[in-house]
Amino acid sequence: MANGHTHQTDVVIVGAGPVGLFTVFECGMVKLHCHVVDALDDVGGQCTALYPEKPIYDIPGFPRIEAAELIVRLKAQAAAFRPTYHLGQQVQALEPLTGGFWRVTTSTGTVIQAQAVIVAAGVGAFGPNRPPLPGIEAYEGKSVFYYVTQRETFRGKRIVIAGGGDTAVDWALSLAEVAARVSVIHRRDRFRAAPDSEARLKALAKAGKIDLVVPYQLHGLEGKDGQLGAVTVATLDGATRRIEADVLLPFFGLSMSLGPIAEWGLALERNQLEVDPATAATSKKGIFGVGDVVTYPGKLKLILTGFAESAIAARSAYALIHPETPLHFEYSTTSGVPDA
């Protein structure tokens, strides 16, 4: 990892999630060197920060793979091309230079000059939607958590989960296997989760293995020195109920923003970058986009779609950087992995 210096490279990749990591590999396959910038302190994006232990089922060749394991494998695949990572810093400015170069400046003062920039920023900068509970800050990171990274951390705990979406329901099902007790708080009896997951949740509740506390909303917290003792919930008409708890997991979704990317003058549609699917090119020459941050007719927001876009963007970047040397297309079984 590097910061605080000026660097020269072929391509700057903005975002170190799964699609950003695979973009390093695809660029390496056409002998382009990459620097990668990400606001998080580790690679992996949402796979690392939000659901490392959740299984993914639609990665080719892996009937099932946990998100964290996918990131380990993608990082190892990219390592052959010796990328330089600039983690824990956000791209603040993108400026055109003479000769077709771009200058990227990060929040820590790192400056990188490159002929191509590939934006793989996923949903952009993200953070949790916090419930408006007085004093919740004192519990955050100690007994109130907005993400689950290792479910073993919660073994034997009394857990209150608040929310009605897929994240709340999925983690209720998973944590019920290790927790002393799981209580799910939701303002209505119907959930916004996948029907099969909702059915499993209600079956566990009927069997007495999960408490469904509906229709209630979070009302207050009880505890000392950052450690919860109980969560108070209330109905819309003011009836309250006290639930003893060691941990509160509020799952009310994420607030997402493109951040400085929105100020780069690129064509946007509904807060996503408009790209040409044939080239992954944005509205500015030398800037490409891949993954969930981009949109075009028929776009599918899947990791595997982003992988295909990475291959297209890498070859488009090569054509831009080396216009005098046409790229001879080869399958990897023929070319192998080029030397970095």
Residue pairs with C-beta under 8 A, 6 or more apart in sequence:
1 84
1 85
1 86
1 87
2 84
2 85
2 86
2 110
3 86
3 89
3 106
3 108
3 109
3 110
4 108
4 109
4 110
5 110
5 111
6 110
6 111
6 112
6 113
7 35
7 84
7 110
7 111
7 112
7 113
8 112
8 113
8 114
9 33
9 34
9 35
9 84
9 112
9 113
9 114
10 27
10 32
10 33
10 34
10 114
10 115
10 116
10 317
10 321
11 27
11 32
11 33
11 34
11 35
11 114
11 115
11 116
11 117
11 118
11 314
11 317
12 34
12 35
12 36
12 37
12 91
12 102
12 104
12 112
12 114
12 116
12 117
12 118
13 20
13 23
13 24
13 27
13 34
13 35
13 36
13 37
13 83
13 117
13 118
13 120
14 20
14 37
14 38
14 91
14 104
14 117
14 118
14 119
14 120
14 121
14 261
15 36
15 37
15 38
15 45
15 119
15 120
15 121
15 122
15 291
15 293
16 36
16 37
16 38
16 40
16 43
16 44
16 45
16 85
16 87
16 120
17 38
17 43
17 44
17 45
17 46
17 47
17 120
17 122
17 291
18 44
18 45
18 47
18 70
18 71
18 74
18 303
18 306
18 307
19 120
19 122
19 290
19 291
19 292
19 303
19 306
19 307
19 309
19 310
20 36
20 38
20 43
20 45
20 120
20 291
21 36
21 43
21 44
21 71
21 74
21 75
21 77
21 78
22 74
22 77
22 78
22 306
22 307
22 310
23 34
23 118
23 120
23 290
23 310
23 313
23 314
24 34
24 36
24 78
24 81
24 83
25 74
25 77
25 78
25 80
25 81
25 310
26 310
26 311
26 313
26 314
26 315
27 33
27 34
27 81
27 118
27 314
27 317
28 34
28 78
28 80
28 81
28 83
28 337
28 338
28 340
29 314
29 332
29 335
29 337
29 338
30 314
30 315
30 317
30 318
30 327
31 318
31 338
32 116
32 314
32 317
32 318
32 321
33 81
33 82
33 83
33 340
34 81
34 83
34 84
35 83
35 84
35 85
35 86
35 112
35 114
36 43
36 83
36 84
36 85
36 86
37 86
37 87
37 89
37 90
37 91
37 104
37 106
37 110
37 112
38 45
38 85
38 86
38 87
38 88
38 89
39 88
39 89
39 90
39 107
39 125
40 48
40 49
40 87
40 88
41 87
41 88
42 48
42 87
43 71
43 75
43 85
43 87
44 52
44 67
44 68
44 71
44 75
45 122
46 122
46 123
46 126
47 67
47 68
47 70
47 71
48 67
48 68
48 71
49 147
49 149
50 147
51 67
51 147
51 148
51 167
52 66
52 67
52 68
52 71
52 149
52 150
53 66
53 67
53 68
53 148
53 149
53 150
53 151
53 174
54 66
54 67
54 170
55 64
55 65
55 66
55 67
56 62
56 64
56 65
56 66
56 67
56 70
56 303
57 63
57 64
58 302
58 303
58 304
59 65
59 70
59 303
59 304
60 304
62 70
65 73
80 337
80 340
81 340
82 340
86 106
86 108
86 110
86 112
88 108
89 106
89 107
89 108
89 110
90 106
90 107
90 125
90 259
90 260
91 104
91 105
91 106
91 107
91 260
91 261
92 105
92 106
92 107
92 260
93 103
93 104
93 105
93 260
94 102
94 103
94 104
94 105
94 117
94 264
94 287
95 102
95 103
95 105
96 102
96 103
97 103
97 113
100 115
100 285
100 286
100 320
101 113
101 114
101 115
102 113
102 114
102 115
102 116
102 117
102 286
102 287
103 111
103 112
103 113
104 111
104 112
104 113
104 114
104 117
105 111
106 112
115 286
115 317
115 320
115 321
116 286
116 287
116 288
116 317
116 320
116 321
117 286
117 287
117 288
118 280
118 288
118 289
118 290
118 310
118 313
118 314
118 317
119 261
119 273
119 282
119 287
119 288
119 289
119 290
119 293
119 294
120 289
120 290
120 291
120 293
120 306
120 310
121 258
121 261
121 291
121 293
122 291
122 292
122 293
123 254
123 256
123 292
123 293
124 256
124 257
124 258
124 259
124 261
124 271
124 293
125 256
125 257
125 258
125 259
126 254
126 255
126 256
126 257
127 254
127 255
128 146
128 147
128 250
128 252
128 253
128 254
128 255
129 252
129 253
129 254
129 255
130 136
130 146
130 250
130 252
131 162
131 218
131 250
131 252
133 218
133 219
133 220
133 221
134 220
135 221
136 144
136 221
138 226
139 221
139 223
139 226
139 227
139 228
139 248
140 146
141 226
142 226
142 227
143 223
143 226
143 227
143 228
143 246
143 247
143 248
144 221
144 228
144 247
144 248
144 249
144 250
145 247
145 248
145 249
146 249
146 250
146 251
148 154
148 171
148 175
148 249
151 171
151 174
151 175
151 178
152 178
154 175
154 178
154 179
154 247
155 178
155 179
156 178
156 179
156 180
157 179
157 180
157 246
157 247
158 179
158 180
158 181
158 183
158 244
158 245
158 246
158 247
159 175
159 179
159 181
159 182
159 183
159 245
159 246
159 247
159 248
159 249
160 183
160 185
160 231
160 243
160 245
160 247
160 248
160 249
161 168
161 171
161 172
161 175
161 182
161 183
161 184
161 185
161 249
161 251
162 168
162 184
162 185
162 186
162 217
162 218
162 248
162 249
162 250
162 251
162 252
163 185
163 186
163 250
163 251
163 252
163 253
164 186
164 187
164 188
164 190
164 191
164 192
164 193
165 191
165 192
165 193
165 251
165 253
166 192
166 193
166 194
166 197
167 251
167 253
168 184
168 186
168 191
168 193
168 249
168 251
169 184
169 191
169 193
169 194
169 197
169 198
169 201
170 193
170 197
171 249
171 251
172 182
172 184
172 201
172 210
173 197
173 200
173 201
173 204
175 182
176 182
176 204
176 209
176 210
181 211
182 209
182 210
182 211
183 210
183 211
183 212
183 213
183 243
183 245
184 201
184 205
184 210
184 211
184 212
184 213
184 214
185 213
185 214
185 216
185 217
185 218
185 231
185 233
185 243
186 212
186 213
186 214
186 215
186 216
187 214
187 215
187 216
187 217
187 236
188 214
188 215
189 214
189 215
190 198
191 197
191 198
191 201
193 201
201 210
201 212
202 212
204 210
205 211
205 212
211 243
213 233
213 241
213 243
215 235
215 236
216 233
216 234
216 235
216 241
217 233
217 234
217 235
217 236
218 231
218 232
218 233
218 248
218 250
219 232
219 233
219 234
219 240
220 231
220 232
221 228
221 230
221 231
221 232
221 248
222 228
222 229
222 230
222 231
222 232
222 242
223 229
223 230
227 246
228 245
228 246
228 247
228 248
229 244
229 245
230 242
230 243
230 244
230 245
231 242
231 243
231 245
231 248
232 240
232 241
232 242
232 243
233 240
233 241
233 243
234 240
234 241
257 271
258 268
258 271
258 293
261 273
261 293
262 268
262 271
264 284
264 287
265 284
266 273
266 274
266 282
266 283
266 284
266 287
267 273
267 274
267 282
267 283
268 274
269 295
270 295
272 292
272 293
272 294
272 295
273 282
273 289
273 293
273 294
273 295
274 282
274 283
274 294
274 295
274 296
275 281
275 282
275 288
275 289
275 294
275 295
275 296
276 296
277 296
277 297
277 298
277 299
277 309
277 312
278 312
279 288
279 312
279 313
279 316
280 288
280 289
280 290
280 294
280 309
280 312
280 313
280 316
281 287
281 288
281 316
282 288
282 289
285 320
286 320
288 313
288 316
288 317
289 309
289 313
290 306
290 309
290 310
290 312
290 313
291 306
291 309
291 310
292 301
292 306
294 309
299 305
315 327
318 327
319 327
